Structure formats: structure tokens, C-alpha cells
Amino acid sequence: MGVITPVLEDFVERVLDRALSEKAQAVLFLLDTPGGLEESMRNIVRKILQSSVPVVVYVHPQGARAASAGSFIVLAAHRAFMSPNTTIGAAHPVTIEGEKVSEKIVNDMASFARSLAESRNRNPEIAEKMVRESLSLTEREAYAQQVIDGVFMSVEEVLEALHMRGIPVFWVEMSGKEKFLQFLVNPNLAYIFLVLGILGLIFELSNPGAVVPGVFGSILLLLSLYAFSLLPTNWSGIILLLLGFLFFALDLFVTPGIGVLTAGGIVSLLLGSLMVFSPQGGIRIPLGLIFAVTGSVAVFFVFALFMALRAHRQRVTTGVESIIGKMGVAREDLAPEGFIVVDGELWWARAKTPVRKGERVVILGKEGAMLLVEKREG
């Protein structure tokens, strides 16, 4: 097991259902986790408690840990073992940034840990301390404090201790799909995918036919929405994020030059990033990532707005307006009409006063396809 997520929750359910259908004598989970989502942890614990097939949890390999939410899974198991040089505990509930939560949540988690320990004849005082005091134990300390049932070097030794030596063992791993989804269900990755996806779509809309930004933007946006559907998402935060990008787009493409919408977009993007995950789920995007993303997007759109304003205010350099006031040379006598050359182009022109071939003229205006000129003296 890795980080405890809804994907891992589904995997555990699939394994337990298979064990029941094949009448397995026990299910052995190898555990190495830094923790994860509280809701997913509670669902996994509920499945273990309700399982008619005995569930064995083995913290493995050496150097592994059953931290935070992983401690509850160990406490819930029918039998629990650890490898040498492993740890368990530090189950004080925190946000994803490591910030403290309310005392109400701590009390609830402490009671839950104590209840699990009592139901499996483990040390309830130590279980409660793992929550309230962030107590962390080595494998030897956990065994001495009656938190686990033994310390073993390998899976074979665990099976021997369970008197299951020689019984056929069937290994079940996450499918390729489950591994991919487990990778996607990362709050920070989902947030980045959402921002990049929206930027890709905005670029595609502003440059029709670019194709690549639109395709990849759509893919990233859909992947992020999948992750948000599994994580404890605050949809008010999502709406604020989308509203922020809408303000940016309006200021850039519809009302260039106002700037108020860009400022509103920055504020909306920042607030949405702070609110995108529900605090009850223990997830928050690191402030450093929020400021980095918000700052980068703000700089990009401010620069784009500046360039749009600059282009909007520049003198027209194409069409008839671009040649008014320019000088030309008569290719033939203008009496009063004839051909002139302007910047290497041949134009039909009419002069106010007669102009001889080779004399210079200045363009005054245009009537249809004909230029209006006058002779330039000197």
C-alpha cells in the first residue's frame, strides 16, 4: 500500500472480495505509507472490520512505515506484524501541509484509535498517544507495548507464525489502471493540471487552429476534474478558479486596456487556490505552490495585456492609411491622372495640378482604387 487514497480503497475492496469468493484462509497486506486521506482510511478500516476473511497487515520491507492514517489500518487488522527497522505512529491529524487541526477532530481520531485497539486486544493507551501526542514507535517498541503481534524478517516468517507455511499464496498487485489513477490522485498535481488545462484552452481560443494547446489543455483539464471528483473538493474554490481565468480572458480579448478585470482575476485565482480543497479532508495546497502558480499566471496575463495595448495603440502599418503622407514618383505625366510608384508599388493617381514624369508627389488620400496626390516642390 502507498498513499491512502480512494483508488487504494477500491483496491483493498477488490482484494477482499476476491479472497471471499475464493475462500482464502487470510489476506496479507504489505504496508508502507506516509498516511493519506482520513475518509479513505476510515473506509479501508471499515472493510477490514467487516471482512469475514482474516486480514493480516505486515509493515514491510525494512525501512517502511505505517505513519498517520496507516497506524489505524494496523490497529484494525486481525493480526499485525512489522519488519525490522520500521516505524508506526505519528497519527496526530494534520492538513497536507502539516498544520494542526481542531481539538474536536483530534478527540474524534483519538477515540477511534482507542476503540480499534480495544477491539483487537491491543494497547489502547499507546494507540491514543499516537494520535494525541504524535507518538511514533519502532518495531521493537510496538511489540513491547502490545501494538503488534510480532517482528519478522520476511513474508515467509509471517506465514510460518500464522501456521500457514506451505499453503498456496496468490499475489495480487494493483492493475496498470489503478497505478495510473493512484498517480493522478495527487492534490498538487490535480491543481497544476487544472491551471495548465485552462491556459491551454485560452491559448487555443485566442489562436484558432493551433490545435496542440487545445488538445493537451482538454486532456489535462479532464484529468484534473477526475482527481477532484475523488478528493474532498470544495467546488466553490473550483468556481473561483474558473472565474479568475474568465476575468483574465475578458480583459485580454474583449475589453483590452481596463486592467480591473485582470486584478479581479488575480484575486479570484488566489482565493480559489486556497479554497479548492475542503479543510475537513485534511488537504491544502502548499502556499509556496499557490503563490508560484498565481504569480506566474498573473505575470503572463499582465504581460499579454501590455502587449495587446501596445499593439492597439500603434499606428496602422497596413492598408491605405499606411501610405497617406508618403512620397511617390510619377511614372508618367499626370494630367491630371496617371501611374505613380509608392514603395515599389504601382498606383493609379490623380493630381490637383499637372505633374510631369519623374516628379515627386505626396499622397493626400484615396477615392476607390485611385490615390489623390499633389506635386511636391523641391
WOBELVEN-V477415 format. One record per pair of residues at least 24 apart in sequence whose C-alpha atoms are under 10 Angstrom apart, sorted by the first residue. I is the first residue (numbers start at 1). J is the second residue. D is the distance in whole Angstrom. If there is no record, write none. Layout:
i->I j->J d->D
i->I j->J d->D
This chain:
i->1 j->29 d->7
i->1 j->30 d->6
i->1 j->31 d->5
i->1 j->32 d->6
i->1 j->33 d->6
i->1 j->34 d->10
i->1 j->59 d->10
i->1 j->60 d->10
i->1 j->66 d->10
i->1 j->70 d->9
i->1 j->173 d->10
i->1 j->174 d->9
i->2 j->30 d->10
i->2 j->31 d->7
i->2 j->32 d->6
i->2 j->33 d->5
i->2 j->34 d->8
i->2 j->35 d->8
i->2 j->36 d->9
i->2 j->66 d->10
i->2 j->70 d->9
i->2 j->182 d->9
i->3 j->31 d->10
i->3 j->32 d->8
i->3 j->33 d->5
i->3 j->34 d->6
i->3 j->35 d->6
i->3 j->36 d->5
i->3 j->37 d->8
i->3 j->41 d->10
i->3 j->69 d->9
i->3 j->70 d->9
i->3 j->182 d->8
i->3 j->183 d->10
i->3 j->185 d->10
i->3 j->186 d->9
i->4 j->33 d->7
i->4 j->34 d->8
i->4 j->35 d->6
i->4 j->36 d->4
i->4 j->37 d->6
i->4 j->38 d->8
i->4 j->39 d->9
i->4 j->40 d->6
i->4 j->41 d->6
i->4 j->44 d->9
i->4 j->69 d->8
i->4 j->70 d->8
i->4 j->182 d->9
i->5 j->35 d->9
i->5 j->36 d->6
i->5 j->37 d->6
i->5 j->38 d->9
i->5 j->39 d->9
i->5 j->40 d->6
i->5 j->41 d->8
i->5 j->44 d->10
i->5 j->181 d->10
i->5 j->182 d->7
i->5 j->185 d->7
i->5 j->186 d->9
i->5 j->230 d->8
i->5 j->231 d->8
i->6 j->36 d->10
i->6 j->37 d->8
i->6 j->39 d->8
i->6 j->40 d->6
i->6 j->41 d->9
i->6 j->43 d->9
i->6 j->44 d->9
i->6 j->181 d->10
i->6 j->182 d->8
i->6 j->185 d->8
i->6 j->227 d->10
i->6 j->230 d->6
i->6 j->231 d->8
i->7 j->40 d->9
i->7 j->174 d->10
i->7 j->177 d->10
i->7 j->178 d->7
i->7 j->179 d->9
i->7 j->180 d->10
i->7 j->181 d->7
i->7 j->182 d->6
i->7 j->183 d->9
i->7 j->184 d->10
i->7 j->185 d->8
i->7 j->230 d->8
i->8 j->40 d->8
i->8 j->41 d->9
i->8 j->44 d->9
i->8 j->174 d->9
i->8 j->178 d->8
i->8 j->179 d->9
i->8 j->181 d->9
i->8 j->182 d->7
i->9 j->39 d->10
i->9 j->40 d->6
i->9 j->41 d->8
i->9 j->42 d->9
i->9 j->43 d->7
i->9 j->44 d->6
i->9 j->45 d->9
i->9 j->47 d->9
i->10 j->40 d->9
i->10 j->43 d->10
i->10 j->44 d->9
i->10 j->178 d->9
i->11 j->44 d->10
i->11 j->172 d->10
i->11 j->173 d->9
i->11 j->174 d->7
i->11 j->175 d->9
i->11 j->178 d->8
i->12 j->43 d->10
i->12 j->44 d->7
i->12 j->45 d->10
i->12 j->47 d->8
i->12 j->48 d->9
i->12 j->174 d->10
i->13 j->43 d->9
i->13 j->44 d->8
i->13 j->47 d->7
i->13 j->48 d->9
i->13 j->51 d->10
i->14 j->172 d->10
i->14 j->174 d->10
i->15 j->171 d->10
i->15 j->172 d->7
i->15 j->173 d->9
i->15 j->174 d->10
i->16 j->47 d->8
i->16 j->48 d->8
i->16 j->51 d->7
i->16 j->52 d->9
i->16 j->53 d->8
i->16 j->54 d->10
i->16 j->55 d->9
i->17 j->47 d->10
i->17 j->51 d->9
i->17 j->53 d->9
i->18 j->172 d->10
i->19 j->51 d->10
i->19 j->52 d->10
i->19 j->53 d->7
i->19 j->54 d->10
i->19 j->170 d->10
i->20 j->51 d->8
i->20 j->52 d->7
i->20 j->53 d->6
i->23 j->52 d->10
i->23 j->53 d->8
i->24 j->53 d->7
i->24 j->54 d->9
i->24 j->168 d->10
i->24 j->169 d->9
i->24 j->170 d->10
i->25 j->52 d->10
i->25 j->53 d->7
i->25 j->54 d->7
i->25 j->55 d->9
i->25 j->164 d->9
i->25 j->167 d->9
i->26 j->52 d->9
i->26 j->53 d->6
i->26 j->54 d->5
i->26 j->55 d->6
i->26 j->56 d->7
i->26 j->78 d->10
i->26 j->162 d->10
i->26 j->164 d->9
i->26 j->169 d->10
i->27 j->51 d->10
i->27 j->53 d->7
i->27 j->54 d->6
i->27 j->55 d->5
i->27 j->56 d->6
i->27 j->57 d->8
i->27 j->169 d->10
i->27 j->170 d->10
i->27 j->171 d->10
i->28 j->54 d->9
i->28 j->55 d->6
i->28 j->56 d->5
i->28 j->57 d->6
i->28 j->58 d->7
i->28 j->77 d->10
i->28 j->79 d->9
i->28 j->80 d->10
i->28 j->155 d->9
i->28 j->158 d->9
i->28 j->159 d->9
i->28 j->169 d->10
i->28 j->171 d->9
i->28 j->172 d->10
i->29 j->55 d->8
i->29 j->56 d->6
i->29 j->57 d->5
i->29 j->58 d->6
i->29 j->59 d->8
i->29 j->60 d->9
i->29 j->74 d->10
i->29 j->77 d->10
i->29 j->80 d->10
i->29 j->171 d->10
i->29 j->172 d->10
i->30 j->56 d->9
i->30 j->57 d->6
i->30 j->58 d->5
i->30 j->59 d->6
i->30 j->60 d->6
i->30 j->61 d->8
i->30 j->64 d->10
i->30 j->81 d->10
i->30 j->82 d->10
i->30 j->155 d->9
i->31 j->57 d->7
i->31 j->58 d->6
i->31 j->59 d->5
i->31 j->60 d->6
i->31 j->61 d->8
i->31 j->64 d->8
i->31 j->65 d->7
i->31 j->66 d->7
i->31 j->67 d->10
i->31 j->70 d->8
i->31 j->71 d->10
i->31 j->73 d->9
i->31 j->74 d->9
i->31 j->81 d->10
i->31 j->82 d->9
i->32 j->58 d->9
i->32 j->59 d->6
i->32 j->60 d->6
i->32 j->61 d->8
i->32 j->62 d->10
i->32 j->63 d->9
i->32 j->64 d->5
i->32 j->65 d->5
i->32 j->66 d->6
i->32 j->67 d->8
i->32 j->70 d->8
i->32 j->86 d->9
i->32 j->87 d->10
i->32 j->88 d->10
i->33 j->59 d->9
i->33 j->64 d->7
i->33 j->65 d->6
i->33 j->66 d->5
i->33 j->67 d->6
i->33 j->68 d->8
i->33 j->69 d->8
i->33 j->70 d->6
i->33 j->71 d->9
i->33 j->88 d->10
i->34 j->64 d->9
i->34 j->65 d->7
i->34 j->66 d->7
i->34 j->67 d->5
i->34 j->68 d->7
i->34 j->69 d->8
i->34 j->70 d->7
i->34 j->71 d->10
i->34 j->88 d->10
i->34 j->90 d->10
i->34 j->91 d->10
i->35 j->65 d->9
i->35 j->66 d->7
i->35 j->67 d->6
i->35 j->68 d->5
i->35 j->69 d->5
i->35 j->70 d->5
i->35 j->71 d->8
i->35 j->72 d->10
i->35 j->90 d->10
i->35 j->91 d->8
i->35 j->93 d->10
i->35 j->96 d->10
i->36 j->67 d->9
i->36 j->68 d->8
i->36 j->69 d->6
i->36 j->70 d->8
i->36 j->95 d->10
i->36 j->96 d->8
i->36 j->281 d->10
i->36 j->282 d->9
i->36 j->283 d->9
i->37 j->68 d->10
i->37 j->69 d->7
i->37 j->95 d->10
i->37 j->96 d->9
i->37 j->231 d->8
i->37 j->232 d->9
i->37 j->281 d->7
i->37 j->282 d->7
i->37 j->283 d->8
i->38 j->68 d->9
i->38 j->69 d->7
i->38 j->70 d->10
i->38 j->72 d->10
i->38 j->93 d->9
i->38 j->109 d->9
i->38 j->280 d->9
i->38 j->281 d->7
i->38 j->282 d->7
i->38 j->283 d->10
i->39 j->69 d->10
i->39 j->231 d->10
i->39 j->232 d->9
i->39 j->280 d->10
i->39 j->281 d->7
i->39 j->282 d->10
i->40 j->69 d->9
i->40 j->231 d->10
i->40 j->281 d->10
i->41 j->68 d->10
i->41 j->69 d->6
i->41 j->70 d->8
i->41 j->71 d->10
i->41 j->72 d->8
i->41 j->73 d->7
i->42 j->69 d->9
i->42 j->72 d->8
i->42 j->73 d->9
i->42 j->112 d->10
i->44 j->72 d->9
i->44 j->73 d->7
i->44 j->76 d->9
i->45 j->69 d->10
i->45 j->70 d->10
i->45 j->72 d->7
i->45 j->73 d->6
i->45 j->74 d->9
i->45 j->75 d->9
i->45 j->76 d->6
i->45 j->77 d->8
i->45 j->116 d->9
i->46 j->73 d->10
i->46 j->76 d->9
i->47 j->76 d->10
i->48 j->73 d->8
i->48 j->76 d->7
i->48 j->77 d->7
i->48 j->78 d->8
i->49 j->73 d->10
i->49 j->76 d->7
i->49 j->77 d->8
i->49 j->78 d->8
i->49 j->116 d->9
i->49 j->119 d->10
i->51 j->78 d->10
i->53 j->78 d->9
i->54 j->78 d->6
i->54 j->79 d->8
i->55 j->79 d->7
i->55 j->80 d->9
i->56 j->80 d->6
i->56 j->81 d->8
i->56 j->158 d->9
i->56 j->159 d->10
i->56 j->162 d->10
i->57 j->81 d->6
i->57 j->82 d->8
i->57 j->148 d->10
i->58 j->82 d->5
i->58 j->83 d->7
i->58 j->148 d->10
i->58 j->150 d->10
i->58 j->151 d->9
i->58 j->152 d->9
i->58 j->154 d->9
i->58 j->155 d->8
i->58 j->158 d->8
i->59 j->83 d->6
i->59 j->84 d->9
i->59 j->86 d->7
i->59 j->87 d->8
i->59 j->88 d->9
i->59 j->139 d->9
i->59 j->151 d->9
i->59 j->152 d->10
i->60 j->84 d->9
i->60 j->85 d->9
i->60 j->86 d->8
i->60 j->152 d->9
i->60 j->153 d->9
i->60 j->154 d->8
i->60 j->155 d->9
i->61 j->85 d->9
i->61 j->86 d->8
i->61 j->153 d->8
i->61 j->154 d->8
i->61 j->155 d->9
i->62 j->86 d->6
i->62 j->87 d->10
i->62 j->153 d->8
i->62 j->154 d->9
i->63 j->87 d->8
i->64 j->88 d->9
i->65 j->89 d->8
i->65 j->136 d->10
i->65 j->137 d->10
i->65 j->138 d->9
i->65 j->139 d->10
i->66 j->90 d->9
i->66 j->91 d->9
i->66 j->136 d->10
i->66 j->137 d->10
i->67 j->91 d->6
i->67 j->92 d->10
i->67 j->130 d->10
i->67 j->134 d->10
i->67 j->136 d->8
i->67 j->137 d->10
i->68 j->92 d->7
i->68 j->93 d->7
i->68 j->94 d->9
i->68 j->130 d->8
i->68 j->131 d->8
i->68 j->134 d->9
i->68 j->136 d->9
i->69 j->93 d->8
i->69 j->109 d->10
i->69 j->131 d->10
i->71 j->113 d->9
i->71 j->127 d->9
i->71 j->130 d->8
i->71 j->131 d->9
i->71 j->136 d->10
i->71 j->147 d->10
i->72 j->109 d->9
i->72 j->112 d->8
i->72 j->113 d->6
i->72 j->114 d->10
i->72 j->116 d->8
i->72 j->117 d->9
i->72 j->127 d->9
i->72 j->130 d->10
i->72 j->131 d->10
i->73 j->113 d->10
i->73 j->116 d->9
i->74 j->116 d->9
i->74 j->117 d->9
i->74 j->147 d->9
i->74 j->148 d->8
i->75 j->113 d->7
i->75 j->114 d->9
i->75 j->115 d->9
i->75 j->116 d->6
i->75 j->117 d->6
i->75 j->118 d->9
i->75 j->119 d->9
i->75 j->120 d->7
i->75 j->121 d->10
i->75 j->122 d->8
i->75 j->123 d->10
i->75 j->124 d->10
i->75 j->127 d->8
i->75 j->147 d->7
i->75 j->148 d->8
i->76 j->113 d->9
i->76 j->115 d->9
i->76 j->116 d->6
i->76 j->117 d->7
i->76 j->118 d->10
i->76 j->119 d->8
i->76 j->120 d->7
i->76 j->122 d->10
i->77 j->116 d->9
i->77 j->117 d->10
i->77 j->120 d->8
i->77 j->148 d->10
i->78 j->119 d->9
i->78 j->120 d->7
i->78 j->121 d->10
i->78 j->149 d->10
i->79 j->120 d->8
i->79 j->148 d->7
i->79 j->149 d->7
i->79 j->150 d->9
i->79 j->162 d->9
i->80 j->120 d->10
i->80 j->143 d->10
i->80 j->147 d->8
i->80 j->148 d->5
i->80 j->149 d->6
i->80 j->150 d->7
i->80 j->151 d->9
i->80 j->158 d->10
i->81 j->139 d->8
i->81 j->142 d->9
i->81 j->143 d->9
i->81 j->147 d->9
i->81 j->148 d->6
i->81 j->149 d->6
i->81 j->150 d->5
i->81 j->151 d->6
i->81 j->152 d->7
i->81 j->153 d->10
i->81 j->155 d->10
i->81 j->158 d->8
i->82 j->138 d->9
i->82 j->139 d->6
i->82 j->140 d->9
i->82 j->142 d->9
i->82 j->143 d->9
i->82 j->148 d->7
i->82 j->149 d->8
i->82 j->150 d->7
i->82 j->151 d->5
i->82 j->152 d->6
i->82 j->153 d->8
i->82 j->154 d->9
i->82 j->158 d->9
i->83 j->138 d->10
i->83 j->139 d->7
i->83 j->140 d->10
i->83 j->150 d->9
i->83 j->151 d->6
i->83 j->152 d->5
i->83 j->153 d->5
i->83 j->154 d->7
i->83 j->155 d->9
i->83 j->158 d->10
i->84 j->138 d->8
i->84 j->139 d->6
i->84 j->140 d->8
i->84 j->151 d->7
i->84 j->152 d->7
i->84 j->153 d->7
i->84 j->154 d->10
i->85 j->138 d->7
i->85 j->139 d->7
i->85 j->140 d->9
i->85 j->151 d->10
i->85 j->153 d->10
i->86 j->137 d->9
i->86 j->138 d->6
i->86 j->139 d->6
i->86 j->140 d->9
i->86 j->142 d->10
i->86 j->151 d->10
i->87 j->136 d->7
i->87 j->137 d->6
i->87 j->138 d->4
i->87 j->139 d->6
i->87 j->140 d->9
i->87 j->141 d->9
i->87 j->142 d->8
i->88 j->130 d->9
i->88 j->135 d->9
i->88 j->136 d->6
i->88 j->137 d->5
i->88 j->138 d->7
i->88 j->139 d->7
i->88 j->141 d->10
i->88 j->142 d->7
i->88 j->147 d->9
i->88 j->148 d->10
i->89 j->126 d->9
i->89 j->127 d->8
i->89 j->129 d->9
i->89 j->130 d->5
i->89 j->131 d->8
i->89 j->133 d->10
i->89 j->134 d->7
i->89 j->135 d->6
i->89 j->136 d->4
i->89 j->137 d->6
i->89 j->138 d->9
i->89 j->142 d->9
i->90 j->129 d->9
i->90 j->130 d->5
i->90 j->131 d->7
i->90 j->132 d->9
i->90 j->133 d->8
i->90 j->134 d->4
i->90 j->135 d->5
i->90 j->136 d->5
i->90 j->137 d->8
i->91 j->127 d->9
i->91 j->128 d->9
i->91 j->129 d->9
i->91 j->130 d->5
i->91 j->131 d->5
i->91 j->132 d->8
i->91 j->133 d->8
i->91 j->134 d->6
i->91 j->135 d->7
i->91 j->136 d->8
i->92 j->128 d->9
i->92 j->129 d->9
i->92 j->130 d->7
i->92 j->131 d->4
i->92 j->132 d->6
i->92 j->133 d->7
i->92 j->134 d->5
i->92 j->135 d->8
i->93 j->131 d->7
i->93 j->132 d->9
i->93 j->134 d->9
i->93 j->282 d->8
i->94 j->281 d->10
i->94 j->282 d->6
i->94 j->283 d->9
i->95 j->279 d->8
i->95 j->280 d->9
i->95 j->281 d->8
i->95 j->282 d->4
i->95 j->283 d->5
i->95 j->284 d->6
i->95 j->285 d->9
i->96 j->187 d->9
i->96 j->279 d->10
i->96 j->281 d->9
i->96 j->282 d->6
i->96 j->283 d->5
i->96 j->284 d->6
i->96 j->285 d->7
i->96 j->286 d->8
i->97 j->282 d->9
i->97 j->283 d->8
i->97 j->284 d->6
i->97 j->285 d->7
i->97 j->286 d->6
i->97 j->287 d->9
i->98 j->282 d->9
i->98 j->283 d->9
i->98 j->284 d->9
i->98 j->286 d->10
i->99 j->282 d->9
i->99 j->283 d->10
i->99 j->284 d->9
i->100 j->282 d->10
i->101 j->279 d->9
i->101 j->280 d->9
i->101 j->282 d->8
i->102 j->280 d->10
i->103 j->132 d->10
i->105 j->280 d->9
i->106 j->131 d->7
i->106 j->132 d->7
i->107 j->131 d->9
i->107 j->132 d->8
i->117 j->146 d->10
i->117 j->147 d->8
i->120 j->147 d->9
i->120 j->148 d->10
i->121 j->146 d->8
i->121 j->147 d->9
i->121 j->148 d->10
i->122 j->146 d->6
i->122 j->147 d->5
i->122 j->148 d->7
i->122 j->149 d->9
i->123 j->147 d->6
i->123 j->148 d->9
i->181 j->223 d->10
i->181 j->226 d->9
i->181 j->227 d->8
i->182 j->227 d->9
i->183 j->227 d->10
i->184 j->223 d->7
i->184 j->224 d->8
i->184 j->226 d->8
i->184 j->227 d->6
i->184 j->228 d->10
i->185 j->223 d->9
i->185 j->224 d->9
i->185 j->226 d->8
i->185 j->227 d->5
i->185 j->228 d->8
i->185 j->229 d->10
i->185 j->230 d->7
i->185 j->231 d->7
i->186 j->224 d->9
i->186 j->227 d->7
i->186 j->228 d->9
i->186 j->231 d->9
i->187 j->224 d->9
i->187 j->227 d->8
i->187 j->228 d->8
i->187 j->231 d->8
i->187 j->232 d->10
i->187 j->233 d->10
i->187 j->276 d->10
i->187 j->277 d->8
i->187 j->283 d->8
i->187 j->284 d->8
i->187 j->285 d->7
i->187 j->286 d->10
i->188 j->283 d->10
i->188 j->284 d->9
i->188 j->285 d->6
i->188 j->286 d->8
i->188 j->289 d->8
i->188 j->290 d->9
i->189 j->223 d->10
i->189 j->224 d->8
i->189 j->227 d->9
i->189 j->285 d->10
i->190 j->220 d->9
i->190 j->221 d->9
i->190 j->222 d->10
i->190 j->223 d->7
i->190 j->224 d->5
i->190 j->225 d->8
i->190 j->226 d->9
i->190 j->227 d->6
i->190 j->228 d->7
i->190 j->231 d->10
i->191 j->221 d->10
i->191 j->224 d->7
i->191 j->225 d->9
i->191 j->227 d->9
i->191 j->228 d->9
i->191 j->238 d->10
i->191 j->273 d->8
i->191 j->276 d->9
i->191 j->277 d->10
i->191 j->285 d->8
i->191 j->289 d->10
i->191 j->290 d->9
i->191 j->293 d->10
i->192 j->220 d->9
i->192 j->221 d->10
i->192 j->224 d->8
i->192 j->289 d->9
i->192 j->290 d->10
i->192 j->293 d->8
i->193 j->217 d->9
i->193 j->218 d->10
i->193 j->219 d->9
i->193 j->220 d->5
i->193 j->221 d->6
i->193 j->222 d->9
i->193 j->223 d->7
i->193 j->224 d->6
i->193 j->225 d->9
i->193 j->227 d->10
i->194 j->218 d->10
i->194 j->219 d->10
i->194 j->220 d->7
i->194 j->221 d->5
i->194 j->222 d->8
i->194 j->223 d->8
i->194 j->224 d->5
i->194 j->225 d->7
i->194 j->227 d->10
i->194 j->228 d->10
i->194 j->238 d->9
i->194 j->241 d->9
i->194 j->242 d->9
i->195 j->220 d->9
i->195 j->221 d->8
i->195 j->224 d->9
i->195 j->241 d->8
i->195 j->242 d->9
i->195 j->245 d->9
i->195 j->269 d->10
i->195 j->293 d->8
i->195 j->294 d->9
i->195 j->297 d->9
i->196 j->220 d->7
i->196 j->221 d->8
i->196 j->224 d->10
i->196 j->293 d->10
i->196 j->297 d->10
i->197 j->221 d->5
i->197 j->222 d->8
i->197 j->223 d->9
i->197 j->224 d->8
i->198 j->241 d->10
i->198 j->242 d->8
i->198 j->245 d->8
i->198 j->246 d->10
i->199 j->245 d->8
i->199 j->249 d->10
i->199 j->297 d->9
i->202 j->245 d->9
i->202 j->246 d->9
i->202 j->248 d->10
i->202 j->249 d->7
i->203 j->249 d->10
i->205 j->249 d->10
i->205 j->253 d->10
i->206 j->249 d->9
i->206 j->252 d->10
i->206 j->253 d->8
i->228 j->276 d->9
i->228 j->277 d->9
i->231 j->277 d->8
i->231 j->278 d->9
i->231 j->281 d->8
i->231 j->283 d->9
i->232 j->276 d->9
i->232 j->277 d->6
i->232 j->278 d->6
i->232 j->279 d->8
i->232 j->280 d->8
i->232 j->281 d->6
i->232 j->282 d->9
i->232 j->283 d->8
i->233 j->275 d->9
i->233 j->276 d->6
i->233 j->277 d->4
i->233 j->278 d->5
i->233 j->279 d->9
i->233 j->280 d->10
i->233 j->281 d->8
i->233 j->283 d->9
i->234 j->272 d->9
i->234 j->275 d->7
i->234 j->276 d->5
i->234 j->277 d->5
i->234 j->278 d->5
i->234 j->279 d->9
i->234 j->280 d->10
i->234 j->281 d->10
i->235 j->272 d->9
i->235 j->275 d->9
i->235 j->276 d->7
i->235 j->277 d->8
i->235 j->278 d->9
i->236 j->271 d->10
i->236 j->272 d->7
i->236 j->275 d->7
i->236 j->276 d->7
i->236 j->277 d->9
i->236 j->278 d->10
i->237 j->268 d->9
i->237 j->269 d->9
i->237 j->270 d->10
i->237 j->271 d->7
i->237 j->272 d->4
i->237 j->273 d->7
i->237 j->274 d->7
i->237 j->275 d->5
i->237 j->276 d->4
i->237 j->277 d->7
i->237 j->278 d->9
i->238 j->269 d->9
i->238 j->271 d->10
i->238 j->272 d->6
i->238 j->273 d->8
i->238 j->275 d->8
i->238 j->276 d->6
i->238 j->277 d->9
i->239 j->268 d->9
i->239 j->269 d->10
i->239 j->272 d->7
i->239 j->276 d->9
i->240 j->265 d->9
i->240 j->267 d->9
i->240 j->268 d->5
i->240 j->269 d->6
i->240 j->270 d->9
i->240 j->271 d->7
i->240 j->272 d->5
i->240 j->273 d->8
i->240 j->275 d->9
i->240 j->276 d->9
i->241 j->265 d->8
i->241 j->266 d->9
i->241 j->267 d->10
i->241 j->268 d->6
i->241 j->269 d->5
i->241 j->270 d->8
i->241 j->271 d->8
i->241 j->272 d->5
i->241 j->273 d->7
i->241 j->274 d->10
i->241 j->275 d->9
i->241 j->276 d->8
i->242 j->268 d->9
i->242 j->269 d->8
i->242 j->272 d->8
i->243 j->268 d->7
i->243 j->269 d->8
i->243 j->272 d->9
i->244 j->268 d->5
i->244 j->269 d->5
i->244 j->270 d->9
i->244 j->271 d->9
i->244 j->272 d->8
i->245 j->269 d->7
i->245 j->297 d->9
i->245 j->301 d->10
i->248 j->297 d->9
i->248 j->298 d->9
i->248 j->301 d->7
i->248 j->302 d->9
i->248 j->304 d->10
i->248 j->305 d->9
i->249 j->301 d->9
i->249 j->305 d->10
i->251 j->301 d->9
i->251 j->302 d->10
i->251 j->305 d->8
i->252 j->301 d->8
i->252 j->302 d->9
i->252 j->304 d->7
i->252 j->305 d->5
i->252 j->306 d->9
i->252 j->307 d->10
i->252 j->308 d->7
i->252 j->309 d->9
i->253 j->304 d->10
i->253 j->305 d->9
i->253 j->308 d->9
i->255 j->305 d->10
i->256 j->304 d->10
i->256 j->305 d->7
i->256 j->306 d->9
i->256 j->307 d->10
i->256 j->308 d->7
i->256 j->309 d->6
i->256 j->312 d->9
i->257 j->305 d->7
i->257 j->306 d->8
i->257 j->308 d->8
i->257 j->309 d->6
i->257 j->310 d->10
i->257 j->312 d->9
i->258 j->305 d->9
i->258 j->309 d->10
i->259 j->302 d->8
i->259 j->305 d->8
i->259 j->306 d->10
i->262 j->298 d->8
i->262 j->301 d->8
i->262 j->302 d->7
i->262 j->305 d->9
i->263 j->298 d->9
i->263 j->302 d->9
i->265 j->294 d->10
i->265 j->297 d->10
i->265 j->298 d->8
i->265 j->301 d->10
i->266 j->294 d->7
i->266 j->295 d->8
i->266 j->297 d->8
i->266 j->298 d->6
i->266 j->299 d->10
i->266 j->301 d->10
i->267 j->294 d->9
i->267 j->298 d->10
i->268 j->294 d->10
i->269 j->293 d->9
i->269 j->294 d->7
i->269 j->295 d->10
i->269 j->297 d->9
i->269 j->298 d->9
i->270 j->294 d->6
i->270 j->295 d->9
i->320 j->365 d->8
i->320 j->366 d->7
i->320 j->369 d->10
i->320 j->371 d->9
i->321 j->365 d->8
i->321 j->366 d->9
i->323 j->362 d->9
i->323 j->363 d->7
i->323 j->364 d->9
i->323 j->365 d->9
i->323 j->366 d->10
i->323 j->371 d->10
i->324 j->362 d->8
i->324 j->363 d->5
i->324 j->364 d->6
i->324 j->365 d->6
i->324 j->366 d->8
i->324 j->371 d->9
i->324 j->372 d->9
i->324 j->373 d->9
i->325 j->361 d->10
i->325 j->362 d->6
i->325 j->363 d->5
i->325 j->364 d->6
i->325 j->365 d->8
i->325 j->373 d->9
i->326 j->361 d->9
i->326 j->362 d->6
i->326 j->363 d->6
i->326 j->364 d->9
i->326 j->373 d->10
i->327 j->360 d->7
i->327 j->361 d->6
i->327 j->362 d->5
i->327 j->363 d->6
i->327 j->364 d->10
i->327 j->373 d->9
i->327 j->374 d->10
i->327 j->375 d->10
i->327 j->376 d->8
i->328 j->358 d->9
i->328 j->359 d->9
i->328 j->360 d->6
i->328 j->361 d->5
i->328 j->362 d->6
i->328 j->363 d->7
i->328 j->373 d->9
i->328 j->374 d->10
i->328 j->375 d->10
i->328 j->376 d->9
i->329 j->355 d->10
i->329 j->356 d->10
i->329 j->357 d->8
i->329 j->358 d->6
i->329 j->359 d->6
i->329 j->360 d->5
i->329 j->361 d->6
i->329 j->362 d->9
i->329 j->375 d->10
i->329 j->376 d->10
i->330 j->355 d->7
i->330 j->356 d->7
i->330 j->357 d->5
i->330 j->358 d->5
i->330 j->359 d->6
i->330 j->360 d->6
i->330 j->361 d->7
i->330 j->375 d->9
i->331 j->356 d->9
i->331 j->357 d->5
i->331 j->358 d->6
i->331 j->359 d->9
i->331 j->360 d->10
i->332 j->356 d->7
i->332 j->357 d->4
i->332 j->358 d->7
i->332 j->359 d->9
i->333 j->357 d->5
i->333 j->358 d->8
i->333 j->359 d->9
i->334 j->359 d->10
i->334 j->373 d->10
i->334 j->375 d->10
i->336 j->373 d->10
i->337 j->370 d->9
i->337 j->371 d->10
i->337 j->372 d->9
i->337 j->373 d->10
i->338 j->370 d->10
i->339 j->370 d->10
i->339 j->371 d->10
i->340 j->371 d->9
i->340 j->373 d->10
i->347 j->371 d->7
i->348 j->372 d->9
i->349 j->373 d->7
i->349 j->374 d->10
i->350 j->374 d->8
i->351 j->375 d->7
